Amino acid sequence: GVNRGSVVCFGGATCRLGRSAIHADSIHKAPRCRSAPRFQQRGQDRSAAKRAIANAALALLKPGLSLTLDTGTTTLELAKQLATISHLKVLTSSLAAASVLYGHDHLELVLLGGMARKGHPDLYGELTEDNVRRFRVDIAFLGADALLADGLYTGDANVARVSKAIIAGAQRRILLADSSKFSRQAFRRFAT
């Protein structure tokens, strides 16, 4: 099971955030992307693996929960499947996820607002961070550009600040990351 206050890493990794750790070795993850055209392409790359990740994450949900969706193509795949669960409250800074979830009457969607990031379908900035802090959710589904021994990384300092705020406002944190994240480098650490 998932411990309160933990990060779950799929793809055979043991991950730690705060004082809790979980090992999950049955799922493969797909990488996040760096620009809008690449975002669309990466959404198609490794699509079977992304669906498997989304299915595993979906199994953790039940009607009535609140959650935050981070940006990225794997969290977008989860967004595509959320319509199968009724009465979810979903917060997101992802324009792509919001466009998938919009119009499902049995879901409550909160788009966090903020500055549109150039080349990426997501929002960032002080407004986004302040809005995230106004909510407390049951589960946050996070992405990362790199997973190193000392923490989770992203390539953008603005995204790192939003991710930190998302982590702070969630009872449970679920990292959606594949094994390719272990061989990558990224600029800014947002969790240890």
KELO-901569 format. One line per 8 residues: number of its first residue (from 1); their letters; for each residue x, y, z of C-alpha. Coordinates in steps of 0.2 Angstrom, whole numbers. Each point is the difference from the previous one (the first is absolute). Example, Ala and Ser with C-alpha at 12.3 -4.5 7.8 and 13.67 -1.06 7.14 Angstrom:
<atoms>
1> AS> 62/-22/39 ~ 6/17/-3
</atoms>
This chain:
<atoms>
1> GVNRGSVV> 0/0/0 ~ 4/18/0 ~ 6/8/16 ~ -6/18/4 ~ 13/12/-4 ~ 10/-11/-12 ~ 5/0/-18 ~ -3/-15/-11
9> CFGGATCR> 12/-3/-14 ~ -5/-12/-13 ~ 13/-10/-10 ~ 10/-9/13 ~ 6/15/10 ~ -1/3/19 ~ -3/19/2 ~ -1/10/16
17> LGRSAIHA> -8/17/4 ~ 0/5/18 ~ 0/-15/11 ~ -9/-13/-11 ~ 6/-11/-14 ~ -9/-12/-12 ~ 7/-13/-12 ~ -10/-4/-15
25> DSIHKAPR> 7/-11/-14 ~ -14/-5/-12 ~ -2/15/-11 ~ 10/9/-13 ~ 0/19/-2 ~ 1/12/-14 ~ 10/16/-1 ~ -6/18/1
33> CRSAPRFQ> 3/12/-14 ~ 8/17/-2 ~ -10/10/-13 ~ -18/0/-7 ~ 4/-9/-17 ~ 11/-12/10 ~ -14/-1/13 ~ -12/-7/-14
41> QRGQDRSA> 13/-12/-7 ~ 5/-6/18 ~ -18/-3/3 ~ 0/-13/-14 ~ 17/-7/5 ~ -1/-15/12 ~ -19/2/0 ~ -3/-18/7
49> AKRAIANA> 12/3/14 ~ -9/16/4 ~ -17/-8/0 ~ 7/-14/12 ~ 6/14/12 ~ -16/9/-1 ~ -10/-16/3 ~ 11/-4/16
57> ALALLKPG> -3/18/6 ~ -19/-1/-4 ~ -1/-16/11 ~ 5/11/15 ~ -15/12/-2 ~ -18/-2/5 ~ -15/12/-1 ~ 0/15/10
65> LSLTLDTG> 19/3/1 ~ 9/16/-3 ~ 16/0/-10 ~ 12/11/-9 ~ 7/-4/-17 ~ 18/6/-4 ~ 5/4/-18 ~ 7/-13/-12
73> TTTLELAK> -5/-13/-13 ~ -2/-14/13 ~ -11/10/11 ~ -10/5/-15 ~ -3/-19/-4 ~ -7/-1/18 ~ -11/15/-3 ~ -7/-9/-15
81> QLATISHL> -6/-14/11 ~ -7/10/15 ~ -17/1/-8 ~ -3/-18/5 ~ -1/5/18 ~ -14/11/6 ~ 0/15/12 ~ 19/4/-1
89> KVLTSSLA> 6/17/4 ~ 15/3/-11 ~ 13/15/1 ~ 12/2/-14 ~ 12/13/-7 ~ 1/-10/-16 ~ -10/7/-15 ~ 1/-16/-9
97> AASVLYGH> -8/-10/15 ~ -13/14/2 ~ -5/-1/-18 ~ -3/-19/2 ~ -10/1/16 ~ -10/15/-4 ~ -18/-4/-4 ~ -2/-16/11
105> DHLELVLL> -14/5/11 ~ 4/-13/14 ~ 17/8/3 ~ 4/16/8 ~ 15/9/-9 ~ 10/14/7 ~ 12/8/-12 ~ 13/8/11
113> GGMARKGH> 4/15/-11 ~ 16/9/-2 ~ 12/4/-14 ~ 0/-11/-16 ~ 17/-8/-2 ~ 8/3/-17 ~ 1/-16/-10 ~ -9/-10/14
121> PDLYGELT> -19/-3/3 ~ 1/5/18 ~ -1/14/12 ~ 12/7/13 ~ 4/15/10 ~ -5/9/16 ~ -19/-2/-3 ~ 2/-18/-4
129> EDNVRRFR> 10/-3/16 ~ -12/10/11 ~ -15/-9/-7 ~ 7/-17/3 ~ 3/5/18 ~ -19/4/2 ~ -4/-19/-1 ~ 4/-16/9
137> VDIAFLGA> -2/-16/-11 ~ 0/-18/4 ~ 12/-5/-14 ~ 12/10/-11 ~ 6/-9/-16 ~ 17/8/-4 ~ 12/-1/-15 ~ 19/3/0
145> DALLADGL> 13/2/-13 ~ 14/-9/10 ~ 0/-11/15 ~ 17/0/8 ~ 7/-7/17 ~ -3/16/8 ~ -18/4/-6 ~ -12/5/-14
153> YTGDANVA> 5/12/-13 ~ -8/11/-14 ~ 8/10/-13 ~ -9/16/4 ~ 1/10/17 ~ -17/7/-2 ~ -7/-18/-2 ~ 10/-5/15
161> RVSKAIIA> -9/13/11 ~ -17/-6/-6 ~ 5/-18/3 ~ 6/4/18 ~ -17/9/4 ~ -9/-15/-7 ~ 10/-12/11 ~ -4/11/15
169> GAQRRILL> -18/-1/-3 ~ -3/-18/-2 ~ -2/-14/13 ~ 8/-13/-12 ~ 12/3/-14 ~ 1/-12/-15 ~ 14/2/-12 ~ -3/-6/-18
177> ADSSKFSR> 18/-3/-7 ~ 8/-13/-10 ~ 18/-7/0 ~ 6/13/-12 ~ -1/13/13 ~ 15/-9/9 ~ 11/4/-15 ~ -5/18/-2
185> QAFRRFAT> 6/16/8 ~ -11/15/3 ~ 3/18/7 ~ -10/2/16 ~ -4/-12/14 ~ -17/2/7 ~ -1/-15/12 ~ 11/-11/10
</atoms>
